[in-house]
Amino acid sequence: MAFVDEVRIHVRAGDGGNGAVSFRREKFVPRGGPDGGNGGPGGSVILRVEQGMATLSELARAPHQRAVGGENGGGSNKNGAAGTDRTLSVPPGTVVRAADADVVLADLIAPGDEVVVARGGAGGRGNASFATPKRRAPGFAEKGEAGEERWLALELRLLADVGLVGFPNAGKSSLISRLSAAKPKIADYPFTTLSPNLGVATAAGERFVVADVPGIVEGASEGRGLGLSFLRHLERCPVLCFVLDLSQEDPSGSLAALREELRAYEAGMLTRPAVVAANKIDIEGAPVRAEEARAAAGSLPFVVCSALNGDGVGDLETALSDAVCAARIARGEPESHAVIRIRPEPTTVLVEREEGWWRVRNPAAERLIARFDLSNAEAVTYVQRGLIDIGVEDALLRAGAKAGDEVHIGSAEFEFTPESSIGAKR
């Protein structure tokens, strides 16, 4: 399965079913009461973290996801069935954003974490629900609410304890194969690693996850090479391991360049615990270059090793284990997933003057208008009362609207008739 760590998907929740207009038709009961049932709610689209998943490739192959709508209500007070939710599995470490804005909607970390990204529409009420002592035979019902829909940008950021950082061919893939049971593809050419590899290492009884991130090139923080596509996988790694290639002439310069790329991408990365692994100590001239690199590492733990023959790998495991333990103690309890409400509900009624008519903006008012048949006089009376309760009439009057003015709410257009001018009653 191909590794995919970014994907755009379109999610559409199910619409609510319509309420029914129905009256009892029984023998010897000439004036049966209303018995229209309610429509069922639409299904929602849910993202849920699945243990063992490591890629977003399934969603990349099927980017359009839709939940099932609710069924319409029927006579004899029969309610429509609810629509089925659409649950999409994502890997741990998935960040969910609105595609049209740089707003994080959810950060899903642990297996079982989930977020509703498109909520199903409410089912419409049947006419039986609108019966009152004064309105004994309502001849109208409520339409089902449309389900939410949106484009989302999903981004996977690996969850690992240690991130290996180095230039191409530094030997990161070889090291991860030595540190764990991972078997990444290894060869002597740039960008052997085209997708991150994860391995589980053990040292001093401590188990930790190591991520082999594709090689960084100078200018990666500006998008060069594989650039930003893989630098973000280091964001969640509490410990970094700089892998230097001792076969190159200036490993100390390589360390400085790697640190500069991280600083340019996110300065906070340089404050994390780090270990320097000087690889390929078996190469001729490597010991001299290793001492130069040791001096450049300063106070950072420094280990010389050879991924080829295994020399020093045990020391590297111990250094990484110590750094991971210290990071876990400093971090305390793992951070729980963060979810931001998908659709905050504004309560303010906005009124704007547009080319000789008034535009009312308020989600509750727009939904109310959309859910009733405005060709039905009874429904219009009910909607008008609802708009008054929401505050639409007061907002229009404050804005200067007069009786007879044209008003637009959602897709509906009507003539403004203030309650005081018609003596409307509840």
C-alpha positions in Angstrom: 0.0 0.0 0.0 1.4 3.4 -1.0 2.3 5.8 1.8 0.0 8.9 1.6 0.3 11.5 4.3 -1.8 14.3 2.8 -5.3 14.1 1.3 -8.2 16.4 0.6 -11.7 14.8 1.0 -15.2 16.0 0.6 -17.7 14.8 3.2 -21.4 15.1 3.0 -23.7 14.1 5.9 -27.1 12.6 5.2 -30.2 14.9 5.0 -32.9 14.5 7.5 -36.2 12.9 6.3 -39.3 15.0 5.9 -42.1 15.0 8.3 -45.4 13.8 7.0 -48.8 15.6 6.8 -51.4 13.0 7.5 -54.8 12.7 9.3 -56.4 9.6 10.8 -58.9 8.0 8.4 -61.0 5.6 10.4 -64.4 4.3 9.9 -67.0 6.3 11.9 -64.3 8.9 12.7 -65.1 11.7 10.2 -62.7 14.2 11.6 -59.6 12.2 12.7 -56.7 14.1 14.2 -53.2 14.7 12.7 -51.0 11.6 12.7 -48.1 12.6 10.5 -44.8 11.0 11.8 -41.4 12.6 12.0 -38.6 12.2 9.5 -35.5 10.3 10.6 -32.2 12.2 11.3 -29.5 11.9 8.6 -26.3 10.0 9.3 -23.1 11.9 10.2 -19.6 11.5 8.8 -17.1 10.6 11.5 -13.3 10.3 11.5 -12.0 7.7 14.0 -8.4 6.6 14.7 -7.8 3.0 13.9 -4.9 1.2 15.6 -2.4 -0.2 13.1 -3.2 2.2 10.2 -0.1 4.1 8.9 -1.3 5.9 5.8 -4.2 7.9 4.4 -4.1 6.0 1.1 -7.6 4.6 1.4 -9.1 8.1 1.6 -6.9 9.2 -1.3 -8.5 6.6 -3.4 -12.1 7.5 -2.4 -12.1 11.2 -1.5 -15.8 11.7 -1.7 -17.6 10.3 1.3 -21.3 10.5 2.1 -23.5 9.3 4.9 -27.0 7.9 4.4 -30.0 10.2 4.7 -32.9 9.7 7.1 -36.2 8.3 5.8 -39.4 10.4 5.6 -42.1 10.1 8.2 -45.4 8.4 7.4 -49.1 8.4 8.4 -50.3 6.6 11.6 -47.5 8.4 13.5 -44.8 6.3 11.8 -41.4 7.9 12.2 -38.7 7.5 9.5 -35.6 5.5 10.2 -32.4 7.3 11.0 -29.7 7.4 8.4 -26.5 5.4 8.8 -23.4 7.2 9.9 -20.3 7.0 7.7 -17.2 6.2 9.8 -13.9 6.7 8.2 -10.7 5.2 9.7 -7.6 7.3 9.9 -4.1 6.7 11.4 -3.0 8.0 14.8 -1.5 11.4 14.4 -4.0 12.7 11.9 -4.6 16.5 11.9 -7.9 17.6 10.4 -8.3 21.1 8.9 -11.0 22.9 7.0 -9.7 22.9 3.4 -10.7 26.5 2.8 -9.1 28.0 5.9 -6.0 27.2 8.0 -8.1 26.2 11.0 -7.4 22.9 12.9 -10.7 21.2 13.5 -9.3 18.1 15.3 -5.9 16.6 16.2 -6.6 12.8 16.5 -3.8 11.0 18.4 -4.9 7.9 20.2 -6.8 4.8 18.9 -10.5 5.4 19.4 -10.2 9.2 19.1 -13.0 10.5 16.9 -14.6 13.7 15.6 -17.8 14.3 13.7 -16.7 16.3 10.7 -20.2 16.6 9.0 -23.3 16.4 11.2 -26.4 14.7 9.8 -29.5 16.9 9.3 -32.3 16.7 11.8 -35.4 15.0 10.8 -38.5 17.1 10.0 -41.4 17.0 12.4 -44.7 15.7 11.1 -47.9 17.6 11.5 -48.9 15.7 14.6 -46.0 17.5 16.4 -47.5 20.9 15.6 -50.9 20.2 17.1 -51.9 22.4 20.0 -55.2 23.2 21.8 -55.6 26.2 19.4 -54.1 24.4 16.3 -55.9 21.1 16.4 -55.5 20.1 12.7 -52.2 21.6 11.4 -52.0 21.1 7.7 -48.2 21.5 7.5 -45.1 19.6 8.4 -41.4 20.3 8.6 -38.8 19.4 6.0 -35.7 17.5 6.9 -32.6 19.6 7.5 -29.8 19.4 5.0 -26.7 17.5 6.2 -23.5 19.4 6.6 -20.9 19.2 3.8 -17.4 20.5 3.5 -13.9 19.9 2.1 -11.3 18.8 4.6 -7.5 18.7 4.4 -6.1 15.7 6.4 -2.5 15.6 7.3 -0.6 12.7 8.9 2.2 13.5 11.4 4.0 10.5 12.6 3.8 9.6 16.3 7.3 8.4 17.2 9.6 8.9 20.2 12.7 9.5 18.1 13.1 11.2 14.7 16.2 10.4 12.7 17.4 13.6 11.0 20.1 13.6 8.3 21.0 14.3 4.8 20.4 11.7 2.0 22.8 8.7 2.3 23.7 9.4 5.9 22.7 5.9 6.8 19.4 6.5 8.6 17.6 3.5 7.0 20.5 1.2 7.8 20.5 2.5 11.4 16.8 1.9 11.9 17.2 -1.6 10.6 19.9 -2.2 13.2 17.9 -0.5 16.0 14.7 -2.4 15.3 13.1 -5.2 13.3 12.2 -2.7 10.6 13.4 -3.6 7.1 13.5 -0.4 5.0 14.7 -0.3 1.4 18.4 0.5 1.5 20.6 1.6 -1.4 23.5 4.0 -2.1 21.7 6.8 -3.9 19.9 10.0 -2.7 16.3 9.7 -1.4 16.3 6.0 -1.0 13.7 6.6 1.7 10.7 8.2 -0.1 8.3 7.6 2.8 8.9 7.5 6.6 9.7 4.2 8.2 8.9 3.3 11.8 10.8 0.8 13.9 10.5 -0.3 17.6 13.8 -0.4 19.5 14.5 -1.7 23.0 17.3 -0.7 25.4 17.6 -1.1 29.2 14.1 -2.5 29.2 12.7 0.7 27.5 10.7 0.3 24.3 10.6 3.3 22.0 9.5 4.1 18.4 12.1 5.4 16.0 11.1 7.2 12.7 13.4 7.3 9.7 12.3 10.4 7.9 13.4 11.0 4.3 16.7 12.8 3.9 16.7 16.6 4.3 18.5 18.8 1.8 19.6 22.3 2.4 16.7 24.6 1.7 14.2 21.9 2.8 12.5 24.5 5.1 11.7 26.5 2.0 10.3 23.5 0.1 13.4 22.2 -1.7 13.8 18.5 -2.2 11.2 16.6 -0.3 11.1 19.7 1.9 8.1 20.5 4.0 6.3 17.2 3.0 8.5 15.3 5.5 9.8 17.9 7.9 6.4 18.0 9.6 6.8 14.4 10.6 9.5 15.5 13.1 7.0 17.9 14.8 5.7 15.2 17.1 9.0 13.5 17.9 10.1 14.6 21.4 13.7 13.4 20.8 15.8 14.0 17.7 18.8 12.0 16.5 21.1 13.8 14.1 22.7 11.2 11.8 26.1 12.4 10.4 27.9 10.8 7.5 31.6 10.4 8.4 32.4 9.5 4.8 31.8 13.1 3.9 34.5 15.8 4.3 32.7 18.1 6.7 30.3 16.3 9.1 30.4 19.2 11.6 29.2 21.5 8.8 26.4 19.0 8.1 25.3 19.2 11.7 25.2 23.0 11.6 23.2 22.8 8.3 20.7 20.3 9.7 20.1 22.4 12.8 19.6 25.5 10.6 17.0 23.8 8.5 15.1 22.7 11.7 15.4 26.2 13.1 14.0 27.8 9.9 11.1 25.3 9.9 10.3 25.6 13.6 12.7 27.1 16.0 11.3 25.2 19.0 12.7 21.9 17.6 16.2 22.9 18.6 15.2 23.0 22.3 14.2 19.3 22.3 16.5 16.6 23.7 18.8 15.4 20.9 21.5 12.8 20.3 24.2 13.0 17.6 25.1 9.7 15.8 28.3 9.8 13.7 27.8 7.0 11.3 30.2 5.1 9.1 33.1 5.1 11.6 34.4 2.1 9.6 35.3 4.4 6.7 39.0 5.4 6.2 39.6 8.8 7.8 36.4 8.7 9.8 37.9 8.9 13.3 39.5 12.3 12.6 36.2 13.7 11.2 34.3 12.1 14.1 36.4 14.2 16.6 35.6 17.4 14.6 31.9 16.5 14.7 32.1 15.7 18.5 33.4 19.2 19.1 30.6 20.7 17.0 28.0 18.7 18.9 28.9 20.5 22.1 26.9 19.3 25.1 24.7 16.9 23.1 25.2 13.2 23.7 27.6 12.0 20.9 27.9 8.4 19.7 30.2 7.0 16.9 28.8 3.9 15.2 28.7 1.8 12.0 25.3 0.7 10.7 27.2 -1.6 8.4 28.9 -3.8 11.0 26.9 -2.8 14.1 29.8 -1.1 16.0 28.5 1.4 18.5 24.8 0.7 17.8 24.3 -0.6 21.4 25.7 2.7 22.7 23.3 4.6 20.4 20.4 2.6 21.7 21.3 3.4 25.3 21.7 7.1 24.5 18.4 7.3 22.8 16.7 5.3 25.5 18.0 7.7 28.2 16.8 10.7 26.1 13.3 9.2 25.6 12.9 8.4 29.3 13.9 12.0 30.2 11.4 13.4 27.6 8.6 11.1 28.9 9.1 12.3 32.5 9.2 15.9 31.4 6.1 15.6 29.3 4.0 13.7 31.9 0.7 12.3 30.8 0.3 12.0 27.0 -1.6 14.9 25.5 -5.2 14.0 24.7 -6.7 14.7 21.3 -8.0 18.2 20.8 -11.3 18.8 18.9 -12.7 22.2 18.0 -16.5 22.4 17.4 -17.1 22.1 13.7 -19.8 24.6 13.3 -20.1 27.3 16.0 -23.6 28.7 16.1 -23.7 32.5 15.9 -26.8 34.0 17.6 -26.5 37.5 16.3 -29.0 38.6 13.6 -27.2 40.6 10.9 -29.2 42.9 8.7 -27.7 44.5 5.6 -29.1 46.8 3.0 -28.6 45.6 -0.6 -29.8 47.5 -3.7 -33.3 48.3 -2.4 -33.9 45.3 -0.2 -32.8 43.8 3.1 -30.6 40.8 3.6 -31.0 38.9 7.0 -28.1 36.7 8.0 -28.6 34.2 10.9 -28.1 30.4 10.7 -31.1 29.6 12.8 -33.4 31.9 10.7 -32.0 30.5 7.5 -32.6 26.9 8.6 -36.2 27.8 9.8 -37.0 29.3 6.4 -35.5 26.3 4.5 -37.5 23.7 6.5 -41.1 24.8 5.7 -43.2 25.1 2.6 -43.8 28.8 2.3 -46.7 28.3 -0.1 -48.6 26.9 2.8 -50.4 29.7 4.7 -50.3 27.8 8.0 -46.6 27.1 7.6 -46.0 30.8 6.9 -47.7 31.9 10.1 -45.6 29.4 12.1 -42.4 30.5 10.5 -43.2 34.2 11.1 -43.6 33.4 14.8 -40.3 31.6 14.8 -38.5 34.5 13.1 -39.9 36.9 15.8 -38.6 34.6 18.5 -35.2 34.5 16.9 -35.1 38.3 16.9 -35.4 38.9 13.1 -38.2 41.4 13.3 -36.6 43.5 16.0 -33.3 43.5 14.0 -35.1 44.6 10.8 -36.9 47.4 12.7 -33.6 48.6 14.3 -32.0 48.7 10.8 -34.8 50.9 9.5 -37.0 48.4 7.6 -40.6 49.5 7.0 -43.7 47.5 6.3 -43.8 46.5 2.7 -40.0 46.4 2.2 -38.5 43.3 0.4 -36.6 41.0 2.7 -34.3 38.0 1.8 -33.5 35.2 4.2 -31.5 32.3 2.7 -33.1 31.6 -0.7 -36.5 33.1 0.3 -37.8 36.5 -0.6 -40.9 38.1 1.1 -42.6 41.3 2.0 -41.8 42.6 5.5 -45.0 42.7 7.6 -44.2 43.6 11.2 -46.3 41.8 13.9 -47.7 45.1 15.1 -49.3 45.7 11.7 -51.2 42.4 11.5 -51.9 41.8 15.2 -50.3 38.4 15.1 -50.8 36.2 18.1 -49.2 33.0 19.3 
